Amino acid sequence: MIMNRAVSGLMTKNLWTVNIEDTIEKVDEVINAHKLSAVPVLDAENGIFGIISSRDMLNFYEAKKNPKSVRAWELCSHKIISVSPQTTDVEVAELMVQNKIHHILVTESGTLQGMVSALDFVKQYVIDTRTER
């Protein structure tokens, strides 16, 4: 269960990312190839520009836009909520609930270190529950 642990132990560290100039077609390929629920969008200097979720992709396709003519920077959410690796899992969970989001980026000195998803919390819950038995 959640016990005020550093989020660094919960986050996914090996992330797939896309570039701001990648087409939505390319974003879709990355998301599908790696079975992702979200992908960070980086600028030319590898700075965090935004994030695209599978929900963003669904909304995009429902609008029947051309995935070859729209760039990642045009679709991504720009309001990034990020935390440091030392932030507790409780604080991250509270941020997710307060902001009604499923992913939070983990950064240190402006550099992307990882990402935490709601599914990461579910996985940890399952692990903790099995350990308690």
C-alpha positions, -999 to 999 in steps of 0.1 A, spaced: 0 0 0 10 36 -3 33 44 26 50 78 18 78 62 -3 98 82 -27 82 82 -61 116 72 -77 109 36 -66 75 36 -84 82 56 -116 90 41 -150 126 52 -158 131 39 -193 107 62 -213 99 65 -249 95 101 -260 86 120 -291 98 153 -306 77 184 -309 80 182 -347 70 145 -350 37 139 -368 8 125 -349 12 94 -372 47 90 -357 33 95 -321 7 69 -328 34 44 -340 54 50 -308 24 46 -285 12 15 -302 46 -2 -307 54 1 -270 19 -2 -256 20 32 -239 -8 51 -223 11 84 -226 43 98 -241 63 129 -232 70 154 -259 105 169 -260 118 200 -277 150 202 -298 171 205 -266 154 175 -250 135 198 -227 100 188 -217 74 205 -239 43 185 -231 27 151 -229 3 132 -252 -20 106 -236 -39 78 -253 -71 99 -245 -56 128 -265 -50 104 -294 -86 91 -292 -100 126 -293 -77 135 -322 -89 105 -343 -126 112 -333 -121 147 -348 -111 130 -381 -79 151 -385 -50 140 -407 -23 124 -386 3 132 -412 -3 170 -411 -5 176 -373 26 178 -352 31 166 -316 34 202 -303 -1 210 -316 -18 181 -297 1 177 -265 -10 190 -231 13 219 -223 3 222 -186 29 198 -173 27 187 -137 60 173 -126 76 163 -93 111 154 -81 122 118 -76 121 125 -38 84 134 -39 63 109 -19 39 85 -36 11 100 -15 19 135 -28 19 122 -64 -14 104 -59 -30 136 -44 -18 156 -74 -33 131 -98 -66 132 -80 -67 170 -77 -58 175 -113 -78 146 -127 -48 132 -146 -33 98 -150 4 106 -156 29 128 -138 65 134 -151 94 131 -127 121 156 -133 154 167 -117 170 200 -126 147 203 -156 157 169 -169 132 141 -174 139 112 -151 108 92 -154 70 91 -153 44 78 -129 10 65 -141 -21 56 -122 -14 20 -133 20 21 -115 0 26 -83 -22 -3 -91 8 -25 -98 24 -15 -65 -8 -22 -46 -9 -57 -61 27 -63 -51 22 -50 -16 -10 -71 -11 8 -103 -22 36 -95 2 12 -91 31 -3 -126 26 
